[in-house]
Amino acid sequence: MVKRIVVDDIIFQDMDNQIIQLEHLTKRFPVGNGFFTALTDINLSFGKGEFAGLVGPSGSGKTTLLNIIGSLDVPSEGKATVLGRSIAELSQKQAANMRNHHIGFIFQTYNLLPVYTVYENVEFALLLQNISAEERRKAVMQALEWVGLTDKEKSKPSMLSGGECQRVAIARSMVKRPKIVLADEPTANLDSKNSHHILQTMQKLNEELGVTFIFSTHDEKVMQYLKRQISLADGKVVADEQVELVSSQ
Amino acid sequence: MVAFKLAYRNLLGAGLRTWLNVSVLSLAFVLIVFYNGMIDGWNRQSRNDTQDWEIGQGQYWHPDYDKYDVYTINEAHQPIDEQAQQEIDGGHLVPQLLQQATIYPQGRMQSILLRGIPPEQTLLKLPTDALNGDDDEAKVIIGKRMAKATKLQVGDQVLLRWRDRHGTFDARQVVVAQVFNCDVAEADQGQLYIDYQVMQQMMDFDNEATLLVSGSEVAGLAGWSFKSADFLLKDLDDLINSERISGRIIQLVLLMIALLAIFDTQILSIFRRKKEIGTYIALGLTRKQVVGIFTIEGGVHSILAALLGAAYGIPLFVWINTIGINFGSADMGITIAERVYPYYSWQLVLGSVLIVLVTSTIVSFIPARKIAYMSPTDALKGK
């Protein structure tokens, strides 16, 4: 069965299972007179509700792959299909719509907007959607409840710890109930305790809401939580395996 | 609306930098309004004064009269017909007879324009009732500039020499009956006012005039060429417009300084806030929308500047309007009041706000355009 979700002028197909398909995907960047190949012939697919990670050392192409899935970049060759739409064929507006409604981002450096409060940072994504103030408030408070920050709604990011900032970023990515959350090295700036805390939060959201989480990481702590590990090296997939979960407690 | 909200928050979040820009811009804004207010105030006062003291609502000239050609003055006079006389009697017209003459204050010879004007007229503010007198003494009134130039005071006698209609020179002593204070240089400098009837007798004219000052346009006054107030005020308008243009240069420099500060802030902002720009795009804004946010941010500077300018500008303007700006009694040879009271019209304020708003939005847009070509992935890395 295929559900069709209409968002503005584009139609995203909500596939029953495969929501991301990458076929022979290659990405090159111009460097000087030549090119640097960041990804080579990637063939992957991700299903609904996955909790997967792209693991590998720096420069292996993890972030580039996340950027393409998140429609922030386009492949040089091959095809990236997200929610039934080819990323390369999306207009800027369509790609922005897709990110706004269906894809949440979590960054290593949190990327919170410094002049806004916690509440306003989380609310930001909803401001672009036609949602009433009352509904926005309800959604934001629920998202803050998920990450345990309801008491910090009026704080500015500068008043929060790194762990709290990342929890705000999770709330911001989740508040619009996206289908996919892309987390780029989410624990890289966090200590062990905070890393486990936010990973447990994301794990819980994945289980409760069925959101697909894709991580880019080389952090062992993150790997403990992944249900699927895709190892990248020099822009190629070297391993793709389902993982037995180890208790994070 | 979201973009305005974001821009407003970002500006407040930027703290001191925003307030420095806003302060400079508000200063430019207040000075632009003030300068133009001064020019408008001067314009209004000068036009009113010139009409009150010299030209009325317009003038009917002898067809040969040209105030810029002295050779036309002696011959440009004609009898007042019945229709014109009725208007004069009704107080709608004031006849003036103009002739060149010479006075000899303290032995020095000085050419003047002798103006015969009925003492009983009330159309012009000239204190012509001082010309009344039942003795044989011919009285004249002069303006303060003329008094200063000739060192004449009230009660002084001065020798007046003229040529009558036959070309014969004649002379007599006249007494300065009053020195009037008038802001209109043209009604003062080199002008000597005398009783219209006395002048007729002196010149051997019979009920003739060079021009008729009008309180309102009289339809079908044959034999006279009507000159509207706008025509007669053209010199003043040209002078004020040239002042306005030179003022524009100062305003432009001021505005440029303020806009340069905004431009610089915008460039710095876009350089320093690349990660934020990337985040906006990741959160679902298009690059155009981000360009819009940054452009509006720059534009909002001008709104804040207008508000800040209003906060200290309005009390300042109100205060200045109660005391006026003192230009002293310095004779600049132009029509200007001793105290000029600025005039701020809503068109002036709105126009100034629009100019500042539009220009600050343009200078904000120019650097913000770069965002449209920025790679979101590079922006997220802060590159």
HADDOCK unambig.tbl for C-alpha pairs under 7 A between the chains (distance, minus, plus):
assign (segid A and resid 67 and name CA) (segid B and resid 377 and name CA) 6.98 0.50 0.50
assign (segid A and resid 72 and name CA) (segid B and resid 376 and name CA) 6.12 0.50 0.50
assign (segid A and resid 72 and name CA) (segid B and resid 377 and name CA) 6.34 0.50 0.50
assign (segid A and resid 92 and name CA) (segid B and resid 286 and name CA) 6.38 0.50 0.50
assign (segid A and resid 93 and name CA) (segid B and resid 286 and name CA) 5.93 0.50 0.50
assign (segid A and resid 96 and name CA) (segid B and resid 281 and name CA) 6.99 0.50 0.50
assign (segid A and resid 96 and name CA) (segid B and resid 284 and name CA) 4.38 0.50 0.50
assign (segid A and resid 96 and name CA) (segid B and resid 285 and name CA) 5.66 0.50 0.50
assign (segid A and resid 96 and name CA) (segid B and resid 286 and name CA) 5.53 0.50 0.50
assign (segid A and resid 97 and name CA) (segid B and resid 284 and name CA) 5.90 0.50 0.50
assign (segid A and resid 99 and name CA) (segid B and resid 282 and name CA) 6.47 0.50 0.50
assign (segid A and resid 99 and name CA) (segid B and resid 283 and name CA) 6.21 0.50 0.50
assign (segid A and resid 99 and name CA) (segid B and resid 284 and name CA) 4.93 0.50 0.50
assign (segid A and resid 100 and name CA) (segid B and resid 283 and name CA) 5.54 0.50 0.50
assign (segid A and resid 100 and name CA) (segid B and resid 284 and name CA) 3.97 0.50 0.50
assign (segid A and resid 105 and name CA) (segid B and resid 282 and name CA) 6.92 0.50 0.50
assign (segid A and resid 111 and name CA) (segid B and resid 276 and name CA) 6.90 0.50 0.50
assign (segid A and resid 111 and name CA) (segid B and resid 279 and name CA) 6.41 0.50 0.50
assign (segid A and resid 113 and name CA) (segid B and resid 276 and name CA) 6.69 0.50 0.50
assign (segid A and resid 115 and name CA) (segid B and resid 9 and name CA) 6.63 0.50 0.50
assign (segid A and resid 115 and name CA) (segid B and resid 10 and name CA) 6.05 0.50 0.50
assign (segid A and resid 115 and name CA) (segid B and resid 13 and name CA) 4.86 0.50 0.50
assign (segid A and resid 125 and name CA) (segid B and resid 283 and name CA) 5.98 0.50 0.50
assign (segid A and resid 127 and name CA) (segid B and resid 2 and name CA) 6.90 0.50 0.50
